[in-house]
Amino acid sequence: MLMPSLDTSIANAGLPTLAQAFGASFHAVQWTVLAYLLTITTLIVSVGRLGDIVGRRRLFLAGIALFTIASLLCGIAPTLWFLVAARAAQGLGAAIMMALTVALVGETVPKSKTGSAMGLLGTMSAIGTTLGPSLGGVLIAGFGWRTIFLVNVPLGIANLLLAHRYLPADRPAQKASLDVSGTLLLALTLAAYALAMTMGRSRFGPLLLIAVIGAGLFVLVETRATSPLIRVAMVRNPSLIMSALVSTVLMATLVVGPFYLSRALGLGTAVVGLVLSVGPLVAALTGVPAGRIVDRLGTQRITIVGLSGIVAGSVALAMMPATFGIAGYLAGIVIITSGYALFQAANNTAIMTGVQAEQRGVVSGMLSLSRNLGLITGASVMGALFAFASRAADITTASPEAVAGGMRITFGAAAILIAAALTIASGNSYFSFDSFKPRSMSSGSTIGSRPRNAR
């Protein structure tokens, strides 16, 4: 989990250097980041399903090997577009690692300790994302831009040896085939949506239209497929919806924070970077304790506590005057990220302990996808709301008062989104995993909560 999370952010530190090294525009070098993220987003569900069919351990080892080889190719890339292609291959390896890491927890960890395992994965993800920019900057300054990719090679070899040594053998392969039509349609739909959210207003409409049409065709194909990639009922699972909503709000902290700290509070670049690192640091430190709390107190209760914390932190930021300074901002962020750690550990545990073994890969992929789509949507929609609420043509030149007002409105909207998630979590249907089970199974059993018909 650490390796793909690290590469989500480590390349960002090298964008100016890459533009200079290849004599390319900033827009062109941004594709080194987009290629990686788009590949993960479009393929993570499909590779999860493929792991269910061919064997998760086998595919997981192949994913680590692909990620490691692609990292080597990135490090020796002679041209920018060779680098972009290698980053796409690296993204495929990362998608396999992300999807199957969570799925393999169900096979290697006792249910009584699943929360702790999920909390540890959350900590590793937060450490990787936090460490990426700073480690990238150190490596580029000391050894050149190629080392931000080559650093993965020894890590990948160690990862491959450990996984080969300790992961249990695969169960007999399922007698099922990969839904090729559904896989292609889902990839097209997700790619169009992700590009619509990241490519700007001029291409937003056509790309979003392609995504909507693709989604409709995907549902039609999946309802008729004999071995569907995703049963359509899975998409309506409340846990996945909540994961997307929470990720949308989490991204708002990363979008709004830099502008608020620099424009409204007048902080320098170094101090802004230091303050922004507090949130991921809190998430990293609280991940493992959050998982242990989930194991002890149950998933539904901790999910509600975590979501309540995110609502409280969002409300605090929405009502906080700028005169509270750094302390006021950090108080809200610490509450949000602590609540996020609790929610992630509880929600992931609830999903992965309630799903059947033959569905763990695809469900894990859907969980990761819901998080990625939330981050993409948050960057676009919450960013647009922040710019609109600030009432400035260019947010980089907006007045301190306008930026502070924009932040308050944005986090007011964030509080409403998480309040909706909290309503879902409090409902009787939250811990229903019927959509993850074969139709012939009983839907009365739950994990970590009372039966659905209990009051």
N, C-alpha and C positions, 0 to 999 in steps of 0.2 A: 504493500500500500504506500510505503514511503517513496519508492522510485517514481511511479507515475505521477504522484502528487507533486514531487519535487520538480518534475519537468513541465508541469502545468504553469509554473511561474518563473523558472530559472531562465528561460529564453527571453523573458521581458527585459531583463537587465542588459541583454546583449543587443537589443534592437539598434541603438545608435551606432554601436561598433560594427554591426553587420552591414548597416547602410553605408558606412565609410569603406569597409573592406571590399564590398562588391560593387561600389559605385552606384547603388540603387536608391530609389526613393523610399521614404518611410512607409508609404502605403504598400510598396512591394515587399519590404522585409516583414511587414505585419503578417504576411502569409506563413511565415515560419511558426507563428503562434496559432493562427487560424487553422492551418492544415492539421495540426495536432488535435486541437479541440473539436473540430468538425468530424474527424475520423472517429474519435471516441464517442461523440454524441450520436452519430448515425449508425454505428455498428455494435454498440455495447449490448443491446438486447439480443441481436442475432448471434453474437459469439457466446452469450450466456446460454441460449437455446442449443447451440452447437455443442457446448460442453455437456449439456444434459444427454445428448444423443451419443457422442463419440467417447465420452469419458472426461471428467473435469481435470483429473491429474494430468492426463496425456496432453490435453489442450493447454492447460496452465503452463506446463514445462515448455511447450512450443511458443507460447506467448512471451515468456521470459527470454527465451533464446532470440525471438524476433526483435524484441525491444532492445536487447543487448547489441545485436548485429546492426540494427538501424541506428543506434547511438554511435557506433563506430563509423558508419557511413556519414552521419551528420558531421562528425569530427574531422573527416577527411574530404568533405564536400568541396569540389573545385569551382562550382558555380552556385548562384543563389537558388535556381530552380531545382538543381540536384539536391540541395539542402531541404527545400520544401517537400520534395518527393520522399526523401528519407524521413522527414518529420511525420509525414502521413503514415509511413510504415511503422514508425515508432508509436504513433497513435493507435494503430491496430493492436500492437503488442500491449500497450497500456490498457486498452479496452478489455482485452482478455484478462489481464492481471486484476483490474479493478472489479470486474464482474465475478470472476471465479474466486477471488480472495474471500469475499463475503460469503459466497455459496459454500466454500470449503469449511467454513466455521461450523456449519451444521453437521458436517461429517467427522470433524476432529475434536470438537469441544462438547462436553456434557451440557445438556440443556440448563442445568443449574448454574453454569458459569458462562453462558452465552452473552449475558449483559456485559460482563467484564471483558470478554473478547471483543465485543463491538465497541466498547469504550476505548480499548487499546487501539483498534483500527482508526477510530476517530482522532485519537491523539497523534498517531503516525501521519494521518492525512493533514492535520493542522500543522505539525512540525514541518512536513515537506513543503506545504504552501508558504509557510512563514520563512523557512530557511532559503527558499529558492532565490529571491532577489538579492539577499545579502551574500549568499555563497557565490552566486553568479558574478556579482560585482568584484568579489575578492579574486576569483579565478581569472576573470578577464584582465583585471589590473596586474596580476602577477604572472600569468602564463598565456594569455591570449584567449580569444573567443572560442576556439576549438575545444578547450578543456571543459567548457560547461556541458558538452555532450560526451566527451571521452571519459568523464568522471563516472558515467554509468557503466562502463565496461567492467571494471573490477567488481562493482556492486552487483551487476547482473550475473557474473560468473559465480560469485558467492551465493547469490539468491538461488541460482539454478541448482547448485550442489546441495544446498540445504533442503530445497523443495524435493529434489530427487531422493534424498536420504530419508526424510521424515514424513512425507505425505503418504497416506494409506493408498493401497492399490485401488484402481477404479472398479466399480461394480460392473457386471455384464452390461454391454451397450444396449440401449433401447432399440426396439424394432420400430424405428420411426425414421422418416426422411426429413431433411430440412426443407421448409416451405420457401422455395426460391422466389416465387412471385411475391409473397408477403415480405420477404427480406428486402427485395429490390424496391418495392413500393414504400416500405417503412424508411429505408435509407434515403430515398428521394424526398419524401415528405419532411423528414427531420433535417436534411441538408437545406432544403428550401426555407424552412422556418428559421433555422439558425442563421442563415445568410440574410434573411429579411430583417432579423433583429440586429445584425452587425454591419450591414453594408450601407446604411444610410437611407435617407428619405427617398432618393431618386429611384431606388430599386425595391423599396419596401412593398408597394402595392402588388406588382407582378409576382414577386417571390412568395408573398403571403397567400396570393390566390392559388399558386401552384401547391403550396402546403395544404390548403383547405381541400382542394380537389384530390390531392394525393391521400389525405386522411380518409375522405369518403370512399375512394377506391379500395384503400387498405381494409376498411371495415367490411366492405362488400366481399372482397376476396377471402378474408379470414372467416366470415360466417359460412362460406361454402367449402373451405378447405377441409380435407380429410385429416390432415395433421397440421393444424394452424401454428404459425409462429407464436401468436398470442391469442388466447381466448379473449374475445372482446370484453367479457365481463371483468377481466383482470384490470382493465384500465380504470374502472370505476371504484377500485378499492380505495377506501378513505385514507389509508396510510400513505399511499403514493401521492394523493392530492395534497395532503398535509405537508409532505416532504417538499413538493414543488413550491407551496406557499411560503414555507419557512426559508427555503433557499432564495426565493425572490427578495424577501426582506433582508436576509443576510447580505446579499449583494448590494443593497441600498447603503449599508454602512461603508462599503468599500468605494462606492461611487460618490456619495455625498461627503464623507469624512475629509478627504484631501482638500476640497474646496472650502468647507466650513473652517477647517483649522488654519488654512493659509489666508483666506480672504476675510472671514468674519473675526477670527482671533489674531490675525497678523503674525503667525508663527513662521519661522524660517524653514527651509527645506529639510534640514537635518532633524529638527525637532518634530516636524510633521511625520517624517518616516518613523521616528522613535515612538510617537504616540499611536500611529497606525499599527505598530507591531504588538501593542498591548492586547488587542482583541484576539488575534490568533494565538498569542501566548497563553491567554486565559483558557481558550478552548483546548489547547494542548495539555495544560496542567489539570483541567477538570475532567478530561475524557475518561481516564481509568477510574477515578472515584465515582463518576456518574454511572459507569457500568456496574460497579459493585453495589451501588444503591439500587439499581434496577433489579439485580439478582435477589436482593433482600426484600424489596417492597413491591415488586411487580411492575409490569409495563404500563398499564393504563394510568395508574396513579402518578407515575413519574412523567409520563407524557403530558398529563395535564399540568403538573408542576412546572415542567420545562416551558410549555407554551405560555403559561401565566407569567413566567419570568420574562419571556420575550415581549409580551404585551406591556408589562410594567416598564421595561427598559425603553421601549418605543414611546410610550406615553411620557416618560421622563424627558426624553430628548425633544418631543414635540412641545412640551410646556416650558422647557428650560430657557431662561433668558441668557443672552451671550455674556452677561456680566459674571456668570458662574465660571467662565473660563475653561481651562483644561480639566480641572477637577470635575466640573459638572458634566462635561462631555464623557470623560472616562467612566464616571459612575454609571451612566446609561449604557455604555458599551460593555462594561463588565457584566452588568445584569443580563444584557441580551446574549452575550456569548456563553455565559454560564448556563442560561436557560437552553441555548442551542445544544450544548454538550449533553444535557440531560435528555432533551428531546431526541437527539440522534441515537443515543444509546438505547433508549426505550423503544423508539419506533422501529429501528433496525432489528432489535431483538424480537419484537412482536411479530414482524413479518417473517423472519427467517426461522423462527421456531414453530410457526403456524402453517408452513408450507410443506407439501409433500416432497420427498427426496427427489423424485424425478422431475420436479419443477424448480429446484433451487437455483439452477443456473439462469434460467430466463427471468425468474422473479428478482434475483439479485441484479441482473442487468436492467430491469425496469426500475428498480429502486435507484440505481446510479443515474439512469436516464432522467428520472423525475427531478433529481437534484441538479443535474446539468441544465435541464430546460428551465428550471427555476432561476439558476444563476444567469443564463442568457437573457431571460425575460426581465429579470431585475436590472441588469445592466442597461437594457434598452428602455423599458417602460418606466422604471423608477428614476432613471437618469433623465428621461424626457419630462417627467412630472416635476423633478427638482428644477430643471431649467425653466419650465413654464411658471412654476410657483415663484421663482426668483425674479420674474418679470424683467429679464435682461436678454438682449439679442445675443450677447456673448457672455457666458457665465464666468469666463476668466477675467472679465473687466467689471463685473457687477459690484455694486457697493456692498460693504459689510452688512448693512441692515437687510438688503435684499437677499443675500446669501443665507443669513440667519433665518429670515422668514421662510425661504424656500426649504430649508432643512426642517423647520417645524411642521410645515404642511406635508412634506414627504414622509416623515415619521408618524404623523397622524394617520396617513393612509396605510402605513405599515402596521400600525396598531389595529386598524380595522381588518386587514387581511389575516393577521394572526388570531384576532377574536373569532373570525370565521372558522379557522382551523381548530380553535379551542371548542367551538360549538360542535364541530364534527367529532372531536375526541371525546366529548362528554356524552355523545349519543350512544344508544344501545348497539348500533351497528358497527362501532369502531373496530371491535376485535372479531369481526366476522371474516373468515378466510374462505368463504364458500367459492369465491371467484378463483382461488388457487387450487381447488380440489376437483377431482373428477366428479361428474354429475351424480354418480352412483353412491358417493360417500355421504354420510350424515353430516349435517351442518350444525349440529348442536354443540360440538366441543370447541373449546377455546383454550388459548394459552395465556396464562398470566392474568386472567380476569374471571369474573363470574360468568355463568351461562348467559346467553343473550336475553333469555326471557326473565332473568332475575331482576328484581327491583331493589 
